[in-house]
Amino acid sequence: MIFKPARLGVFLALFLFLSSPAYAAFEWKGPFTIKEITHRAENSLAVLTVAVDEINLISSGCPISDQEGFVSYWASTTNGYHSQWNSMLMASQAQGKKVMLFIDSSTCSTWAGARFFGVKILPE
C-alpha cells in the first residue's frame, strides 16, 4: 500500500498527537462517590468543582486535589459542559451512583486543583 503525501501527513499528525505527553495526561479516574458539587466565579472564570469521598483515587499529581479530594472544570463563561456535567454529577449524587472523571494530570491550579474534562456515570 502506497501512502499519498497528504494521507501520510494526516496519519503522522494523528500518530504524534496520540503518542504525545499532552494526550497521555488525560485519564479516566475513579470510581468516585460525589461528596459535594459547587459553582463559583473566581479569577474571572466560571468554575464547577466536584469533591469526592475517595481522595486516594484522584492521584492527579496536583497536590491540592490529591490532598483535599476535588477537581474542577473552568472556562471564561458558563457553557454547555458546565450544565451537562453538573446535571450528571447531581443525578449520580442523588441516586448514589459512582462516577468516573476524565482528569487532566498536566493542569494544576492553586485555587481550583486539577482540571477535569468529562463525567461518566457508572451502572450499579
C-alpha beads as a LAMMPS data file, in Angstrom:
LAMMPS data file: protein, C-alpha beads

124 atoms
123 bonds

1 atom types
1 bond types

-500.0 500.0 xlo xhi
-500.0 500.0 ylo yhi
-500.0 500.0 zlo zhi

Masses

1 110.0

Atoms # bond

1 1 1 0.000 0.000 0.000
2 1 1 1.408 3.356 -1.026
3 1 1 0.541 6.419 1.044
4 1 1 -0.091 9.660 -0.745
5 1 1 1.755 12.612 0.856
6 1 1 -1.480 14.198 2.147
7 1 1 -2.657 10.972 3.773
8 1 1 0.766 10.299 5.216
9 1 1 0.792 13.788 6.773
10 1 1 -2.627 13.261 8.406
11 1 1 -1.581 9.836 9.666
12 1 1 1.700 11.186 11.047
13 1 1 -0.019 14.132 12.782
14 1 1 -2.600 11.822 14.374
15 1 1 0.098 9.380 15.481
16 1 1 2.193 12.146 17.037
17 1 1 -0.809 13.609 18.878
18 1 1 -1.956 10.265 20.283
19 1 1 1.543 9.393 21.435
20 1 1 2.287 12.838 22.883
21 1 1 2.517 13.567 26.618
22 1 1 -0.339 16.087 26.293
23 1 1 -2.800 13.389 25.264
24 1 1 -1.372 10.957 27.823
25 1 1 -2.138 13.441 30.624
26 1 1 -5.887 12.786 30.252
27 1 1 -7.146 9.716 32.086
28 1 1 -10.430 8.322 33.408
29 1 1 -10.065 8.057 37.194
30 1 1 -12.387 6.602 39.813
31 1 1 -14.839 5.222 40.644
32 1 1 -15.850 8.126 42.863
33 1 1 -18.724 8.851 45.205
34 1 1 -19.765 12.502 44.868
35 1 1 -19.433 14.366 48.161
36 1 1 -20.127 17.952 47.058
37 1 1 -20.688 19.980 43.884
38 1 1 -20.032 23.723 43.799
39 1 1 -20.225 26.541 41.250
40 1 1 -18.415 29.814 41.650
41 1 1 -16.894 32.738 39.803
42 1 1 -13.200 33.080 40.521
43 1 1 -10.380 34.858 38.696
44 1 1 -12.904 35.975 36.048
45 1 1 -13.775 32.328 35.315
46 1 1 -16.861 30.156 35.778
47 1 1 -15.770 27.191 37.927
48 1 1 -17.504 23.842 38.543
49 1 1 -15.856 21.864 41.359
50 1 1 -16.620 18.327 42.467
51 1 1 -15.391 16.886 45.760
52 1 1 -15.252 13.106 46.175
53 1 1 -15.093 10.659 49.063
54 1 1 -12.289 8.544 47.563
55 1 1 -9.463 11.085 47.845
56 1 1 -6.732 8.483 47.256
57 1 1 -8.103 7.630 43.784
58 1 1 -7.600 11.114 42.327
59 1 1 -3.790 10.815 42.137
60 1 1 -3.555 13.637 39.601
61 1 1 -0.150 14.943 40.625
62 1 1 -1.816 18.193 41.708
63 1 1 -1.156 18.494 45.461
64 1 1 -4.331 20.375 46.409
65 1 1 -6.571 17.905 44.527
66 1 1 -4.715 14.848 45.781
67 1 1 -4.785 16.021 49.415
68 1 1 -8.258 17.574 49.595
69 1 1 -10.148 15.351 47.140
70 1 1 -11.552 17.680 44.493
71 1 1 -11.156 18.559 40.828
72 1 1 -12.614 21.419 38.797
73 1 1 -13.627 22.476 35.323
74 1 1 -13.263 26.143 34.443
75 1 1 -13.900 28.338 31.423
76 1 1 -14.268 32.050 30.701
77 1 1 -18.076 31.717 30.783
78 1 1 -20.591 29.101 31.826
79 1 1 -21.016 26.804 28.851
80 1 1 -22.731 23.588 27.840
81 1 1 -20.107 21.493 29.583
82 1 1 -20.871 23.166 32.911
83 1 1 -24.574 22.414 32.539
84 1 1 -24.197 18.875 31.241
85 1 1 -21.580 17.766 33.756
86 1 1 -23.376 19.478 36.633
87 1 1 -26.587 17.621 35.742
88 1 1 -24.743 14.311 35.520
89 1 1 -22.960 14.891 38.829
90 1 1 -26.175 15.893 40.636
91 1 1 -28.054 12.886 39.220
92 1 1 -25.333 10.478 40.276
93 1 1 -25.155 12.032 43.739
94 1 1 -28.939 11.875 44.188
95 1 1 -29.081 8.238 43.050
96 1 1 -25.981 7.160 44.958
97 1 1 -24.199 6.102 41.756
98 1 1 -20.448 6.277 41.323
99 1 1 -18.763 8.227 38.544
100 1 1 -15.518 8.249 36.623
101 1 1 -13.901 11.637 35.971
102 1 1 -11.728 12.431 32.935
103 1 1 -8.850 14.234 34.675
104 1 1 -6.052 16.222 33.061
105 1 1 -2.911 15.500 35.088
106 1 1 -0.955 18.228 33.326
107 1 1 -3.063 21.100 34.694
108 1 1 -2.915 22.149 38.340
109 1 1 -4.394 25.341 39.722
110 1 1 -3.684 26.521 43.258
111 1 1 -7.288 27.766 43.537
112 1 1 -9.174 25.031 41.608
113 1 1 -6.967 21.932 41.697
114 1 1 -6.619 19.518 38.806
115 1 1 -8.872 20.093 35.808
116 1 1 -11.450 17.569 34.635
117 1 1 -12.952 17.288 31.165
118 1 1 -15.613 14.609 31.424
119 1 1 -18.017 12.643 33.613
120 1 1 -19.121 9.030 33.184
121 1 1 -21.930 7.663 35.384
122 1 1 -21.356 4.007 36.209
123 1 1 -24.127 1.395 36.291
124 1 1 -24.835 -0.347 39.571

Bonds

1 1 1 2
2 1 2 3
3 1 3 4
4 1 4 5
5 1 5 6
6 1 6 7
7 1 7 8
8 1 8 9
9 1 9 10
10 1 10 11
11 1 11 12
12 1 12 13
13 1 13 14
14 1 14 15
15 1 15 16
16 1 16 17
17 1 17 18
18 1 18 19
19 1 19 20
20 1 20 21
21 1 21 22
22 1 22 23
23 1 23 24
24 1 24 25
25 1 25 26
26 1 26 27
27 1 27 28
28 1 28 29
29 1 29 30
30 1 30 31
31 1 31 32
32 1 32 33
33 1 33 34
34 1 34 35
35 1 35 36
36 1 36 37
37 1 37 38
38 1 38 39
39 1 39 40
40 1 40 41
41 1 41 42
42 1 42 43
43 1 43 44
44 1 44 45
45 1 45 46
46 1 46 47
47 1 47 48
48 1 48 49
49 1 49 50
50 1 50 51
51 1 51 52
52 1 52 53
53 1 53 54
54 1 54 55
55 1 55 56
56 1 56 57
57 1 57 58
58 1 58 59
59 1 59 60
60 1 60 61
61 1 61 62
62 1 62 63
63 1 63 64
64 1 64 65
65 1 65 66
66 1 66 67
67 1 67 68
68 1 68 69
69 1 69 70
70 1 70 71
71 1 71 72
72 1 72 73
73 1 73 74
74 1 74 75
75 1 75 76
76 1 76 77
77 1 77 78
78 1 78 79
79 1 79 80
80 1 80 81
81 1 81 82
82 1 82 83
83 1 83 84
84 1 84 85
85 1 85 86
86 1 86 87
87 1 87 88
88 1 88 89
89 1 89 90
90 1 90 91
91 1 91 92
92 1 92 93
93 1 93 94
94 1 94 95
95 1 95 96
96 1 96 97
97 1 97 98
98 1 98 99
99 1 99 100
100 1 100 101
101 1 101 102
102 1 102 103
103 1 103 104
104 1 104 105
105 1 105 106
106 1 106 107
107 1 107 108
108 1 108 109
109 1 109 110
110 1 110 111
111 1 111 112
112 1 112 113
113 1 113 114
114 1 114 115
115 1 115 116
116 1 116 117
117 1 117 118
118 1 118 119
119 1 119 120
120 1 120 121
121 1 121 122
122 1 122 123
123 1 123 124
